[in-house]
Amino acid sequence: MNKNLTLEERFKAQQKLSKLPRNSAKNRIMNRCQITGRPHGVYRKLKISRIALRQLGLQGKIPGMVKSSW
């Protein structure tokens, strides 16, 4: 994008960028649930989605988590 460089240098830089894999950028990485693969509603610390967390809690597989009702 630097207009001060020669056309040849800019072309070489463009070729280097095009050789990089598309998914190599850090901002393209998406948090996904380890159990279901769901991309939305994922708790970062647990790495599972809210739905999977609820199911595991209802099954009693998460210590300290109890069903709540009001």
C-alpha positions in Angstrom: 0.0 0.0 0.0 3.1 2.3 0.3 3.0 4.5 -2.7 6.7 5.6 -2.1 8.0 2.1 -3.1 8.7 1.2 -6.7 6.1 -0.8 -8.6 8.4 -3.9 -8.6 8.8 -3.8 -4.8 5.1 -3.4 -4.2 4.4 -6.4 -6.6 6.9 -8.6 -4.6 5.2 -7.6 -1.3 1.8 -8.5 -2.8 3.1 -11.9 -3.9 4.4 -12.6 -0.3 1.0 -11.7 1.1 -0.9 -13.9 -1.3 1.3 -16.9 -0.4 0.2 -16.8 3.3 -2.6 -19.2 4.3 -6.0 -17.6 4.6 -6.6 -18.8 8.2 -3.2 -17.8 9.6 -4.5 -14.5 10.9 -5.1 -14.5 14.7 -8.4 -12.5 14.4 -10.0 -15.3 12.3 -9.8 -17.8 15.1 -13.2 -18.4 16.6 -14.1 -19.9 20.0 -16.0 -23.1 19.4 -17.6 -25.5 21.9 -15.4 -28.6 22.5 -18.4 -30.8 22.7 -20.9 -29.6 20.1 -18.8 -27.3 17.9 -21.3 -24.5 18.4 -19.7 -21.1 17.6 -21.9 -18.9 19.7 -22.5 -18.7 23.4 -19.2 -20.3 24.4 -17.7 -19.8 27.8 -14.0 -19.0 27.4 -12.8 -20.6 30.6 -14.7 -23.8 30.1 -14.5 -23.9 26.3 -18.1 -25.3 26.1 -21.3 -23.6 25.0 -24.1 -22.5 27.3 -26.3 -25.4 26.0 -23.7 -28.1 26.6 -23.0 -26.6 30.1 -26.7 -26.8 30.9 -26.9 -30.4 29.8 -23.8 -31.4 31.7 -25.2 -29.6 34.8 -28.5 -31.4 34.6 -26.7 -34.8 34.3 -24.7 -33.9 37.4 -21.4 -34.1 35.7 -20.2 -30.6 36.8 -19.4 -30.5 40.6 -21.1 -27.8 42.5 -23.7 -27.0 39.8 -27.3 -27.6 40.8 -30.5 -27.1 38.9 -32.2 -23.8 39.8 -36.0 -23.1 39.5 -38.1 -20.2 40.7 
